[in-house]
């Protein structure tokens, strides 16, 4: 399990991404990112992904590639 600080860093990465990247561009991805940032289990899981592969657009693209309806 990642350290609490790592969880908050990951949550802030997703919140910031919503403000800077998804706003006005993708309401669905914005909602997913905010929900993930607010859900402890999701943020902890994301904390297990290597930091350079943790970006929301990469995660959401991978989900779509594997058939998720996002």
PQR file of N, CA, C, O and H, with PARSE charges and radii, in Angstrom:
ATOM      1  N   UNK A   1       0.857  -1.182   0.000 -0.4000 1.5000
ATOM      2  CA  UNK A   1       0.000   0.000   0.000 -0.0000 2.0000
ATOM      3  C   UNK A   1       0.898   1.239   0.000  0.5500 1.7000
ATOM      4  O   UNK A   1       1.853   1.309   0.774 -0.5500 1.4000
ATOM      5  N   UNK A   2       0.595   2.233  -0.875 -0.4000 1.5000
ATOM      6  CA  UNK A   2       1.426   3.427  -0.936 -0.0000 2.0000
ATOM      7  C   UNK A   2       1.282   4.275   0.330  0.5500 1.7000
ATOM      8  O   UNK A   2       0.282   4.185   1.043 -0.5500 1.4000
ATOM      9  H   UNK A   2      -0.181   2.176  -1.504  0.4000 1.0000
ATOM     10  N   UNK A   3       2.281   5.084   0.590 -0.4000 1.5000
ATOM     11  CA  UNK A   3       2.223   6.007   1.705 -0.0000 2.0000
ATOM     12  C   UNK A   3       1.096   7.007   1.507  0.5500 1.7000
ATOM     13  O   UNK A   3       0.695   7.282   0.376 -0.5500 1.4000
ATOM     14  H   UNK A   3       3.093   5.157   0.011  0.4000 1.0000
ATOM     15  N   UNK A   4       0.582   7.553   2.613 -0.4000 1.5000
ATOM     16  CA  UNK A   4      -0.507   8.528   2.542 -0.0000 2.0000
ATOM     17  C   UNK A   4      -0.123   9.694   1.639  0.5500 1.7000
ATOM     18  O   UNK A   4      -0.945  10.155   0.848 -0.5500 1.4000
ATOM     19  H   UNK A   4       0.908   7.329   3.531  0.4000 1.0000
ATOM     20  N   UNK A   5       1.127  10.182   1.745 -0.4000 1.5000
ATOM     21  CA  UNK A   5       1.561  11.295   0.899 -0.0000 2.0000
ATOM     22  C   UNK A   5       1.469  10.921  -0.581  0.5500 1.7000
ATOM     23  O   UNK A   5       1.060  11.743  -1.402 -0.5500 1.4000
ATOM     24  H   UNK A   5       1.795   9.807   2.388  0.4000 1.0000
ATOM     25  N   UNK A   6       1.844   9.695  -0.923 -0.4000 1.5000
ATOM     26  CA  UNK A   6       1.772   9.238  -2.313 -0.0000 2.0000
ATOM     27  C   UNK A   6       0.327   9.187  -2.788  0.5500 1.7000
ATOM     28  O   UNK A   6       0.040   9.516  -3.939 -0.5500 1.4000
ATOM     29  H   UNK A   6       2.176   9.027  -0.256  0.4000 1.0000
ATOM     30  N   UNK A   7      -0.571   8.783  -1.925 -0.4000 1.5000
ATOM     31  CA  UNK A   7      -1.996   8.764  -2.267 -0.0000 2.0000
ATOM     32  C   UNK A   7      -2.469  10.176  -2.569  0.5500 1.7000
ATOM     33  O   UNK A   7      -3.175  10.391  -3.554 -0.5500 1.4000
ATOM     34  H   UNK A   7      -0.338   8.516  -0.990  0.4000 1.0000
ATOM     35  N   UNK A   8      -2.095  11.141  -1.741 -0.4000 1.5000
ATOM     36  CA  UNK A   8      -2.524  12.525  -1.958 -0.0000 2.0000
ATOM     37  C   UNK A   8      -1.890  13.109  -3.212  0.5500 1.7000
ATOM     38  O   UNK A   8      -2.540  13.866  -3.933 -0.5500 1.4000
ATOM     39  H   UNK A   8      -1.521  10.967  -0.941  0.4000 1.0000
ATOM     40  N   UNK A   9      -0.643  12.776  -3.485 -0.4000 1.5000
ATOM     41  CA  UNK A   9       0.016  13.255  -4.710 -0.0000 2.0000
ATOM     42  C   UNK A   9      -0.737  12.736  -5.935  0.5500 1.7000
ATOM     43  O   UNK A   9      -0.967  13.481  -6.887 -0.5500 1.4000
ATOM     44  H   UNK A   9      -0.114  12.161  -2.900  0.4000 1.0000
ATOM     45  N   UNK A  10      -1.115  11.476  -5.909 -0.4000 1.5000
ATOM     46  CA  UNK A  10      -1.851  10.893  -7.034 -0.0000 2.0000
ATOM     47  C   UNK A  10      -3.236  11.519  -7.161  0.5500 1.7000
ATOM     48  O   UNK A  10      -3.676  11.833  -8.267 -0.5500 1.4000
ATOM     49  H   UNK A  10      -0.929  10.870  -5.135  0.4000 1.0000
ATOM     50  N   UNK A  11      -3.919  11.701  -6.043 -0.4000 1.5000
ATOM     51  CA  UNK A  11      -5.246  12.333  -6.084 -0.0000 2.0000
ATOM     52  C   UNK A  11      -5.150  13.741  -6.649  0.5500 1.7000
ATOM     53  O   UNK A  11      -5.989  14.146  -7.454 -0.5500 1.4000
ATOM     54  H   UNK A  11      -3.562  11.446  -5.145  0.4000 1.0000
ATOM     55  N   UNK A  12      -4.139  14.486  -6.237 -0.4000 1.5000
ATOM     56  CA  UNK A  12      -3.976  15.857  -6.746 -0.0000 2.0000
ATOM     57  C   UNK A  12      -3.631  15.858  -8.232  0.5500 1.7000
ATOM     58  O   UNK A  12      -4.078  16.739  -8.967 -0.5500 1.4000
ATOM     59  H   UNK A  12      -3.457  14.157  -5.583  0.4000 1.0000
ATOM     60  N   UNK A  13      -2.846  14.889  -8.682 -0.4000 1.5000
ATOM     61  CA  UNK A  13      -2.551  14.771 -10.114 -0.0000 2.0000
ATOM     62  C   UNK A  13      -3.842  14.661 -10.907  0.5500 1.7000
ATOM     63  O   UNK A  13      -3.984  15.312 -11.942 -0.5500 1.4000
ATOM     64  H   UNK A  13      -2.482  14.174  -8.085  0.4000 1.0000
ATOM     65  N   UNK A  14      -4.783  13.855 -10.445 -0.4000 1.5000
ATOM     66  CA  UNK A  14      -6.049  13.660 -11.150 -0.0000 2.0000
ATOM     67  C   UNK A  14      -6.951  14.885 -11.048  0.5500 1.7000
ATOM     68  O   UNK A  14      -7.625  15.237 -12.016 -0.5500 1.4000
ATOM     69  H   UNK A  14      -4.668  13.327  -9.604  0.4000 1.0000
ATOM     70  N   UNK A  15      -6.971  15.540  -9.885 -0.4000 1.5000
ATOM     71  CA  UNK A  15      -7.775  16.767  -9.748 -0.0000 2.0000
ATOM     72  C   UNK A  15      -7.227  17.874 -10.648  0.5500 1.7000
ATOM     73  O   UNK A  15      -7.989  18.583 -11.306 -0.5500 1.4000
ATOM     74  H   UNK A  15      -6.423  15.254  -9.099  0.4000 1.0000
ATOM     75  N   UNK A  16      -5.912  18.014 -10.672 -0.4000 1.5000
ATOM     76  CA  UNK A  16      -5.279  19.037 -11.520 -0.0000 2.0000
ATOM     77  C   UNK A  16      -5.538  18.739 -12.997  0.5500 1.7000
ATOM     78  O   UNK A  16      -5.785  19.657 -13.779 -0.5500 1.4000
ATOM     79  H   UNK A  16      -5.293  17.438 -10.138  0.4000 1.0000
ATOM     80  N   UNK A  17      -5.482  17.473 -13.380 -0.4000 1.5000
ATOM     81  CA  UNK A  17      -5.725  17.090 -14.764 -0.0000 2.0000
ATOM     82  C   UNK A  17      -7.138  17.493 -15.189  0.5500 1.7000
ATOM     83  O   UNK A  17      -7.351  17.944 -16.314 -0.5500 1.4000
ATOM     84  H   UNK A  17      -5.281  16.727 -12.744  0.4000 1.0000
ATOM     85  N   UNK A  18      -8.096  17.328 -14.282 -0.4000 1.5000
ATOM     86  CA  UNK A  18      -9.475  17.730 -14.583 -0.0000 2.0000
ATOM     87  C   UNK A  18      -9.528  19.223 -14.865  0.5500 1.7000
ATOM     88  O   UNK A  18     -10.130  19.652 -15.849 -0.5500 1.4000
ATOM     89  H   UNK A  18      -7.924  16.962 -13.368  0.4000 1.0000
ATOM     90  N   UNK A  19      -8.901  20.011 -14.007 -0.4000 1.5000
ATOM     91  CA  UNK A  19      -8.930  21.473 -14.178 -0.0000 2.0000
ATOM     92  C   UNK A  19      -8.233  21.923 -15.445  0.5500 1.7000
ATOM     93  O   UNK A  19      -8.724  22.821 -16.129 -0.5500 1.4000
ATOM     94  H   UNK A  19      -8.412  19.662 -13.207  0.4000 1.0000
ATOM     95  N   UNK A  20      -7.098  21.320 -15.776 -0.4000 1.5000
ATOM     96  CA  UNK A  20      -6.270  21.815 -16.865 -0.0000 2.0000
ATOM     97  C   UNK A  20      -6.503  21.126 -18.208  0.5500 1.7000
ATOM     98  O   UNK A  20      -6.350  21.750 -19.258 -0.5500 1.4000
ATOM     99  H   UNK A  20      -6.700  20.590 -15.221  0.4000 1.0000
ATOM    100  N   UNK A  21      -6.864  19.864 -18.182 -0.4000 1.5000
ATOM    101  CA  UNK A  21      -6.959  19.100 -19.430 -0.0000 2.0000
ATOM    102  C   UNK A  21      -8.385  18.719 -19.817  0.5500 1.7000
ATOM    103  O   UNK A  21      -8.766  18.851 -20.980 -0.5500 1.4000
ATOM    104  H   UNK A  21      -6.988  19.357 -17.329  0.4000 1.0000
ATOM    105  N   UNK A  22      -9.158  18.258 -18.876 -0.4000 1.5000
ATOM    106  CA  UNK A  22     -10.486  17.735 -19.210 -0.0000 2.0000
ATOM    107  C   UNK A  22     -11.558  18.812 -19.267  0.5500 1.7000
ATOM    108  O   UNK A  22     -12.562  18.647 -19.960 -0.5500 1.4000
ATOM    109  H   UNK A  22      -8.849  18.151 -17.931  0.4000 1.0000
ATOM    110  N   UNK A  23     -11.361  19.902 -18.556 -0.4000 1.5000
ATOM    111  CA  UNK A  23     -12.384  20.962 -18.509 -0.0000 2.0000
ATOM    112  C   UNK A  23     -12.709  21.449 -19.912  0.5500 1.7000
ATOM    113  O   UNK A  23     -11.823  21.887 -20.647 -0.5500 1.4000
ATOM    114  H   UNK A  23     -10.546  20.036 -17.993  0.4000 1.0000
ATOM    115  N   UNK A  24     -13.977  21.372 -20.278 -0.4000 1.5000
ATOM    116  CA  UNK A  24     -14.420  21.810 -21.594 -0.0000 2.0000
ATOM    117  C   UNK A  24     -14.069  20.856 -22.718  0.5500 1.7000
ATOM    118  O   UNK A  24     -14.377  21.122 -23.880 -0.5500 1.4000
ATOM    119  H   UNK A  24     -14.696  21.016 -19.681  0.4000 1.0000
ATOM    120  N   UNK A  25     -13.432  19.756 -22.385 -0.4000 1.5000
ATOM    121  CA  UNK A  25     -12.976  18.826 -23.406 -0.0000 2.0000
ATOM    122  C   UNK A  25     -13.647  17.462 -23.275  0.5500 1.7000
ATOM    123  O   UNK A  25     -14.120  16.900 -24.262 -0.5500 1.4000
ATOM    124  H   UNK A  25     -13.182  19.539 -21.441  0.4000 1.0000
ATOM    125  N   UNK A  26     -13.686  16.938 -22.061 -0.4000 1.5000
ATOM    126  CA  UNK A  26     -14.254  15.612 -21.855 -0.0000 2.0000
ATOM    127  C   UNK A  26     -14.920  15.529 -20.481  0.5500 1.7000
ATOM    128  O   UNK A  26     -14.256  15.327 -19.465 -0.5500 1.4000
ATOM    129  H   UNK A  26     -13.302  17.395 -21.259  0.4000 1.0000
ATOM    130  N   UNK A  27     -16.216  15.687 -20.473 -0.4000 1.5000
ATOM    131  CA  UNK A  27     -16.969  15.610 -19.217 -0.0000 2.0000
ATOM    132  C   UNK A  27     -16.882  14.210 -18.610  0.5500 1.7000
ATOM    133  O   UNK A  27     -16.816  14.067 -17.389 -0.5500 1.4000
ATOM    134  H   UNK A  27     -16.755  15.852 -21.299  0.4000 1.0000
ATOM    135  N   UNK A  28     -16.882  13.183 -19.451 -0.4000 1.5000
ATOM    136  CA  UNK A  28     -16.823  11.805 -18.955 -0.0000 2.0000
ATOM    137  C   UNK A  28     -15.481  11.545 -18.281  0.5500 1.7000
ATOM    138  O   UNK A  28     -15.443  11.045 -17.157 -0.5500 1.4000
ATOM    139  H   UNK A  28     -16.936  13.299 -20.443  0.4000 1.0000
ATOM    140  N   UNK A  29     -14.382  11.877 -18.949 -0.4000 1.5000
ATOM    141  CA  UNK A  29     -13.063  11.664 -18.352 -0.0000 2.0000
ATOM    142  C   UNK A  29     -12.880  12.551 -17.127  0.5500 1.7000
ATOM    143  O   UNK A  29     -12.249  12.131 -16.158 -0.5500 1.4000
ATOM    144  H   UNK A  29     -14.413  12.283 -19.862  0.4000 1.0000
ATOM    145  N   UNK A  30     -13.412  13.759 -17.148 -0.4000 1.5000
ATOM    146  CA  UNK A  30     -13.347  14.630 -15.983 -0.0000 2.0000
ATOM    147  C   UNK A  30     -14.047  14.011 -14.793  0.5500 1.7000
ATOM    148  O   UNK A  30     -13.525  14.022 -13.678 -0.5500 1.4000
ATOM    149  H   UNK A  30     -13.925  14.100 -17.936  0.4000 1.0000
ATOM    150  N   UNK A  31     -15.223  13.476 -15.031 -0.4000 1.5000
ATOM    151  CA  UNK A  31     -15.978  12.816 -13.960 -0.0000 2.0000
ATOM    152  C   UNK A  31     -15.219  11.604 -13.431  0.5500 1.7000
ATOM    153  O   UNK A  31     -15.134  11.407 -12.219 -0.5500 1.4000
ATOM    154  H   UNK A  31     -15.647  13.467 -15.936  0.4000 1.0000
ATOM    155  N   UNK A  32     -14.671  10.795 -14.328 -0.4000 1.5000
ATOM    156  CA  UNK A  32     -13.907   9.618 -13.904 -0.0000 2.0000
ATOM    157  C   UNK A  32     -12.694  10.023 -13.071  0.5500 1.7000
ATOM    158  O   UNK A  32     -12.408   9.406 -12.045 -0.5500 1.4000
ATOM    159  H   UNK A  32     -14.740  10.955 -15.313  0.4000 1.0000
ATOM    160  N   UNK A  33     -11.987  11.053 -13.509 -0.4000 1.5000
ATOM    161  CA  UNK A  33     -10.793  11.492 -12.797 -0.0000 2.0000
ATOM    162  C   UNK A  33     -11.144  12.018 -11.411  0.5500 1.7000
ATOM    163  O   UNK A  33     -10.464  11.694 -10.438 -0.5500 1.4000
ATOM    164  H   UNK A  33     -12.220  11.554 -14.342  0.4000 1.0000
ATOM    165  N   UNK A  34     -12.194  12.822 -11.312 -0.4000 1.5000
ATOM    166  CA  UNK A  34     -12.592  13.343  -9.998 -0.0000 2.0000
ATOM    167  C   UNK A  34     -13.070  12.232  -9.080  0.5500 1.7000
ATOM    168  O   UNK A  34     -12.732  12.208  -7.897 -0.5500 1.4000
ATOM    169  H   UNK A  34     -12.746  13.085 -12.103  0.4000 1.0000
ATOM    170  N   UNK A  35     -13.850  11.318  -9.620 -0.4000 1.5000
ATOM    171  CA  UNK A  35     -14.336  10.203  -8.816 -0.0000 2.0000
ATOM    172  C   UNK A  35     -13.164   9.354  -8.327  0.5500 1.7000
ATOM    173  O   UNK A  35     -13.112   8.958  -7.162 -0.5500 1.4000
ATOM    174  H   UNK A  35     -14.125  11.337 -10.581  0.4000 1.0000
ATOM    175  N   UNK A  36     -12.236   9.083  -9.226 -0.4000 1.5000
ATOM    176  CA  UNK A  36     -11.057   8.307  -8.838 -0.0000 2.0000
ATOM    177  C   UNK A  36     -10.229   9.004  -7.780  0.5500 1.7000
ATOM    178  O   UNK A  36      -9.728   8.361  -6.858 -0.5500 1.4000
ATOM    179  H   UNK A  36     -12.279   9.404 -10.172  0.4000 1.0000
ATOM    180  N   UNK A  37     -10.079  10.321  -7.904 -0.4000 1.5000
ATOM    181  CA  UNK A  37      -9.292  11.090  -6.939 -0.0000 2.0000
ATOM    182  C   UNK A  37      -9.935  11.091  -5.561  0.5500 1.7000
ATOM    183  O   UNK A  37      -9.247  11.271  -4.556 -0.5500 1.4000
ATOM    184  H   UNK A  37     -10.486  10.843  -8.654  0.4000 1.0000
ATOM    185  N   UNK A  38     -11.239  10.891  -5.505 -0.4000 1.5000
ATOM    186  CA  UNK A  38     -11.970  10.934  -4.232 -0.0000 2.0000
ATOM    187  C   UNK A  38     -12.219   9.548  -3.643  0.5500 1.7000
ATOM    188  O   UNK A  38     -12.774   9.431  -2.550 -0.5500 1.4000
ATOM    189  H   UNK A  38     -11.797  10.745  -6.321  0.4000 1.0000
ATOM    190  N   UNK A  39     -11.814   8.503  -4.355 -0.4000 1.5000
ATOM    191  CA  UNK A  39     -12.076   7.133  -3.909 -0.0000 2.0000
ATOM    192  C   UNK A  39     -10.768   6.500  -3.477  0.5500 1.7000
ATOM    193  O   UNK A  39      -9.883   6.251  -4.296 -0.5500 1.4000
ATOM    194  H   UNK A  39     -11.363   8.599  -5.243  0.4000 1.0000
ATOM    195  N   UNK A  40     -10.656   6.243  -2.183 -0.4000 1.5000
ATOM    196  CA  UNK A  40      -9.409   5.730  -1.621 -0.0000 2.0000
ATOM    197  C   UNK A  40      -8.882   4.491  -2.309  0.5500 1.7000
ATOM    198  O   UNK A  40      -7.687   4.406  -2.592 -0.5500 1.4000
ATOM    199  H   UNK A  40     -11.375   6.446  -1.518  0.4000 1.0000
ATOM    200  N   UNK A  41      -9.750   3.519  -2.586 -0.4000 1.5000
ATOM    201  CA  UNK A  41      -9.295   2.284  -3.224 -0.0000 2.0000
ATOM    202  C   UNK A  41      -8.721   2.546  -4.610  0.5500 1.7000
ATOM    203  O   UNK A  41      -7.724   1.938  -4.998 -0.5500 1.4000
ATOM    204  H   UNK A  41     -10.721   3.587  -2.356  0.4000 1.0000
ATOM    205  N   UNK A  42      -9.346   3.446  -5.350 -0.4000 1.5000
ATOM    206  CA  UNK A  42      -8.876   3.755  -6.708 -0.0000 2.0000
ATOM    207  C   UNK A  42      -7.524   4.449  -6.642  0.5500 1.7000
ATOM    208  O   UNK A  42      -6.607   4.096  -7.382 -0.5500 1.4000
ATOM    209  H   UNK A  42     -10.155   3.940  -5.034  0.4000 1.0000
ATOM    210  N   UNK A  43      -7.398   5.432  -5.760 -0.4000 1.5000
ATOM    211  CA  UNK A  43      -6.133   6.164  -5.651 -0.0000 2.0000
ATOM    212  C   UNK A  43      -5.016   5.237  -5.178  0.5500 1.7000
ATOM    213  O   UNK A  43      -3.883   5.345  -5.648 -0.5500 1.4000
ATOM    214  H   UNK A  43      -8.144   5.719  -5.158  0.4000 1.0000
ATOM    215  N   UNK A  44      -5.321   4.339  -4.261 -0.4000 1.5000
ATOM    216  CA  UNK A  44      -4.311   3.377  -3.817 -0.0000 2.0000
ATOM    217  C   UNK A  44      -3.888   2.458  -4.957  0.5500 1.7000
ATOM    218  O   UNK A  44      -2.703   2.162  -5.109 -0.5500 1.4000
ATOM    219  H   UNK A  44      -6.241   4.252  -3.879  0.4000 1.0000
ATOM    220  N   UNK A  45      -4.837   2.012  -5.749 -0.4000 1.5000
ATOM    221  CA  UNK A  45      -4.520   1.172  -6.902 -0.0000 2.0000
ATOM    222  C   UNK A  45      -3.658   1.937  -7.904  0.5500 1.7000
ATOM    223  O   UNK A  45      -2.668   1.409  -8.413 -0.5500 1.4000
ATOM    224  H   UNK A  45      -5.800   2.253  -5.625  0.4000 1.0000
ATOM    225  N   UNK A  46      -4.040   3.182  -8.184 -0.4000 1.5000
ATOM    226  CA  UNK A  46      -3.241   4.006  -9.100 -0.0000 2.0000
ATOM    227  C   UNK A  46      -1.829   4.222  -8.562  0.5500 1.7000
ATOM    228  O   UNK A  46      -0.878   4.340  -9.334 -0.5500 1.4000
ATOM    229  H   UNK A  46      -4.843   3.611  -7.771  0.4000 1.0000
ATOM    230  N   UNK A  47      -1.698   4.272  -7.252 -0.4000 1.5000
ATOM    231  CA  UNK A  47      -0.388   4.438  -6.644 -0.0000 2.0000
ATOM    232  C   UNK A  47       0.543   3.267  -6.900  0.5500 1.7000
ATOM    233  O   UNK A  47       1.753   3.396  -6.717 -0.5500 1.4000
ATOM    234  H   UNK A  47      -2.471   4.176  -6.625  0.4000 1.0000
ATOM    235  N   UNK A  48       0.012   2.139  -7.314 -0.4000 1.5000
ATOM    236  CA  UNK A  48       0.822   0.967  -7.632 -0.0000 2.0000
ATOM    237  C   UNK A  48       1.322   0.993  -9.077  0.5500 1.7000
ATOM    238  O   UNK A  48       2.207   0.225  -9.451 -0.5500 1.4000
ATOM    239  H   UNK A  48      -0.971   2.035  -7.462  0.4000 1.0000
ATOM    240  N   UNK A  49       0.746   1.883  -9.877 -0.4000 1.5000
ATOM    241  CA  UNK A  49       1.177   2.036 -11.274 -0.0000 2.0000
ATOM    242  C   UNK A  49       2.450   2.882 -11.268  0.5500 1.7000
ATOM    243  O   UNK A  49       2.520   3.865 -10.529 -0.5500 1.4000
ATOM    244  H   UNK A  49       0.027   2.507  -9.572  0.4000 1.0000
ATOM    245  N   UNK A  50       3.457   2.529 -12.070 -0.4000 1.5000
ATOM    246  CA  UNK A  50       4.659   3.363 -12.109 -0.0000 2.0000
ATOM    247  C   UNK A  50       4.287   4.835 -12.364  0.5500 1.7000
ATOM    248  O   UNK A  50       3.409   5.130 -13.175 -0.5500 1.4000
ATOM    249  H   UNK A  50       3.400   1.731 -12.670  0.4000 1.0000
ATOM    250  N   UNK A  51       4.954   5.734 -11.672 -0.4000 1.5000
ATOM    251  CA  UNK A  51       4.603   7.151 -11.716 -0.0000 2.0000
ATOM    252  C   UNK A  51       4.546   7.710 -13.139  0.5500 1.7000
ATOM    253  O   UNK A  51       3.669   8.516 -13.449 -0.5500 1.4000
ATOM    254  H   UNK A  51       5.667   5.495 -11.013  0.4000 1.0000
ATOM    255  N   UNK A  52       5.470   7.293 -14.005 -0.4000 1.5000
ATOM    256  CA  UNK A  52       5.481   7.829 -15.360 -0.0000 2.0000
ATOM    257  C   UNK A  52       4.376   7.244 -16.240  0.5500 1.7000
ATOM    258  O   UNK A  52       4.242   7.634 -17.401 -0.5500 1.4000
ATOM    259  H   UNK A  52       6.182   6.639 -13.753  0.4000 1.0000
ATOM    260  N   UNK A  53       3.589   6.321 -15.707 -0.4000 1.5000
ATOM    261  CA  UNK A  53       2.473   5.737 -16.462 -0.0000 2.0000
ATOM    262  C   UNK A  53       1.142   5.969 -15.754  0.5500 1.7000
ATOM    263  O   UNK A  53       0.143   5.329 -16.081 -0.5500 1.4000
ATOM    264  H   UNK A  53       3.697   6.004 -14.765  0.4000 1.0000
ATOM    265  N   UNK A  54       1.126   6.869 -14.799 -0.4000 1.5000
ATOM    266  CA  UNK A  54      -0.042   7.111 -13.956 -0.0000 2.0000
ATOM    267  C   UNK A  54      -0.940   8.229 -14.482  0.5500 1.7000
ATOM    268  O   UNK A  54      -1.982   8.503 -13.887 -0.5500 1.4000
ATOM    269  H   UNK A  54       1.938   7.388 -14.533  0.4000 1.0000
ATOM    270  N   UNK A  55      -0.563   8.878 -15.579 -0.4000 1.5000
ATOM    271  CA  UNK A  55      -1.337   9.999 -16.095 -0.0000 2.0000
ATOM    272  C   UNK A  55      -2.748   9.559 -16.471  0.5500 1.7000
ATOM    273  O   UNK A  55      -2.937   8.486 -17.043 -0.5500 1.4000
ATOM    274  H   UNK A  55       0.283   8.655 -16.063  0.4000 1.0000
ATOM    275  N   UNK A  56      -3.733  10.387 -16.150 -0.4000 1.5000
ATOM    276  CA  UNK A  56      -5.128  10.028 -16.441 -0.0000 2.0000
ATOM    277  C   UNK A  56      -5.376   9.647 -17.900  0.5500 1.7000
ATOM    278  O   UNK A  56      -6.055   8.655 -18.166 -0.5500 1.4000
ATOM    279  H   UNK A  56      -3.580  11.259 -15.686  0.4000 1.0000
ATOM    280  N   UNK A  57      -4.838  10.417 -18.849 -0.4000 1.5000
ATOM    281  CA  UNK A  57      -5.112  10.094 -20.251 -0.0000 2.0000
ATOM    282  C   UNK A  57      -4.572   8.722 -20.640  0.5500 1.7000
ATOM    283  O   UNK A  57      -5.182   8.035 -21.459 -0.5500 1.4000
ATOM    284  H   UNK A  57      -4.286  11.222 -18.633  0.4000 1.0000
ATOM    285  N   UNK A  58      -3.440   8.309 -20.068 -0.4000 1.5000
ATOM    286  CA  UNK A  58      -2.915   6.972 -20.348 -0.0000 2.0000
ATOM    287  C   UNK A  58      -3.785   5.891 -19.710  0.5500 1.7000
ATOM    288  O   UNK A  58      -4.074   4.871 -20.337 -0.5500 1.4000
ATOM    289  H   UNK A  58      -2.945   8.867 -19.402  0.4000 1.0000
ATOM    290  N   UNK A  59      -4.200   6.114 -18.472 -0.4000 1.5000
ATOM    291  CA  UNK A  59      -5.044   5.144 -17.776 -0.0000 2.0000
ATOM    292  C   UNK A  59      -6.374   4.984 -18.495  0.5500 1.7000
ATOM    293  O   UNK A  59      -6.828   3.862 -18.718 -0.5500 1.4000
ATOM    294  H   UNK A  59      -3.966   6.943 -17.963  0.4000 1.0000
ATOM    295  N   UNK A  60      -7.005   6.102 -18.861 -0.4000 1.5000
ATOM    296  CA  UNK A  60      -8.305   6.025 -19.520 -0.0000 2.0000
ATOM    297  C   UNK A  60      -8.183   5.413 -20.914  0.5500 1.7000
ATOM    298  O   UNK A  60      -9.056   4.657 -21.341 -0.5500 1.4000
ATOM    299  H   UNK A  60      -6.637   7.013 -18.680  0.4000 1.0000
ATOM    300  N   UNK A  61      -7.110   5.737 -21.619 -0.4000 1.5000
ATOM    301  CA  UNK A  61      -6.872   5.119 -22.923 -0.0000 2.0000
ATOM    302  C   UNK A  61      -6.684   3.615 -22.809  0.5500 1.7000
ATOM    303  O   UNK A  61      -7.190   2.856 -23.635 -0.5500 1.4000
ATOM    304  H   UNK A  61      -6.401   6.352 -21.273  0.4000 1.0000
ATOM    305  N   UNK A  62      -5.955   3.187 -21.784 -0.4000 1.5000
ATOM    306  CA  UNK A  62      -5.751   1.746 -21.562 -0.0000 2.0000
ATOM    307  C   UNK A  62      -7.066   1.058 -21.227  0.5500 1.7000
ATOM    308  O   UNK A  62      -7.333  -0.049 -21.695 -0.5500 1.4000
ATOM    309  H   UNK A  62      -5.544   3.804 -21.113  0.4000 1.0000
ATOM    310  N   UNK A  63      -7.887   1.718 -20.413 -0.4000 1.5000
ATOM    311  CA  UNK A  63      -9.199   1.144 -20.099 -0.0000 2.0000
ATOM    312  C   UNK A  63     -10.028   0.954 -21.361  0.5500 1.7000
ATOM    313  O   UNK A  63     -10.643  -0.094 -21.552 -0.5500 1.4000
ATOM    314  H   UNK A  63      -7.670   2.617 -20.033  0.4000 1.0000
ATOM    315  N   UNK A  64     -10.044   1.959 -22.214 -0.4000 1.5000
ATOM    316  CA  UNK A  64     -10.819   1.863 -23.464 -0.0000 2.0000
ATOM    317  C   UNK A  64     -10.252   0.763 -24.359  0.5500 1.7000
ATOM    318  O   UNK A  64     -11.006  -0.003 -24.960 -0.5500 1.4000
ATOM    319  H   UNK A  64      -9.544   2.811 -22.058  0.4000 1.0000
ATOM    320  N   UNK A  65      -8.939   0.687 -24.446 -0.4000 1.5000
ATOM    321  CA  UNK A  65      -8.283  -0.328 -25.280 -0.0000 2.0000
ATOM    322  C   UNK A  65      -8.699  -1.729 -24.832  0.5500 1.7000
ATOM    323  O   UNK A  65      -8.850  -2.635 -25.652 -0.5500 1.4000
ATOM    324  H   UNK A  65      -8.327   1.310 -23.958  0.4000 1.0000
ATOM    325  N   UNK A  66      -8.879  -1.893 -23.529 -0.4000 1.5000
ATOM    326  CA  UNK A  66      -9.233  -3.212 -22.987 -0.0000 2.0000
ATOM    327  C   UNK A  66     -10.748  -3.409 -22.880  0.5500 1.7000
ATOM    328  O   UNK A  66     -11.212  -4.344 -22.227 -0.5500 1.4000
ATOM    329  H   UNK A  66      -8.756  -1.157 -22.863  0.4000 1.0000
ATOM    330  N   UNK A  67     -11.509  -2.529 -23.521 -0.4000 1.5000
ATOM    331  CA  UNK A  67     -12.933  -2.749 -23.633 -0.0000 2.0000
ATOM    332  C   UNK A  67     -13.827  -2.059 -22.621  0.5500 1.7000
ATOM    333  O   UNK A  67     -15.043  -2.247 -22.646 -0.5500 1.4000
ATOM    334  H   UNK A  67     -11.132  -1.769 -24.051  0.4000 1.0000
ATOM    335  N   UNK A  68     -13.250  -1.263 -21.729 -0.4000 1.5000
ATOM    336  CA  UNK A  68     -14.086  -0.550 -20.755 -0.0000 2.0000
ATOM    337  C   UNK A  68     -14.921   0.506 -21.475  0.5500 1.7000
ATOM    338  O   UNK A  68     -14.452   1.134 -22.424 -0.5500 1.4000
ATOM    339  H   UNK A  68     -12.262  -1.110 -21.708  0.4000 1.0000
ATOM    340  N   UNK A  69     -16.112   0.692 -21.037 -0.4000 1.5000
ATOM    341  CA  UNK A  69     -17.017   1.668 -21.650 -0.0000 2.0000
ATOM    342  C   UNK A  69     -16.850   3.006 -20.933  0.5500 1.7000
ATOM    343  O   UNK A  69     -17.693   3.404 -20.129 -0.5500 1.4000
ATOM    344  H   UNK A  69     -16.493   0.182 -20.265  0.4000 1.0000
ATOM    345  N   UNK A  70     -15.741   3.694 -21.240 -0.4000 1.5000
ATOM    346  CA  UNK A  70     -15.474   5.010 -20.623 -0.0000 2.0000
ATOM    347  C   UNK A  70     -15.457   6.090 -21.674  0.5500 1.7000
ATOM    348  O   UNK A  70     -15.249   7.260 -21.352 -0.5500 1.4000
ATOM    349  H   UNK A  70     -15.056   3.370 -21.893  0.4000 1.0000
TER
END
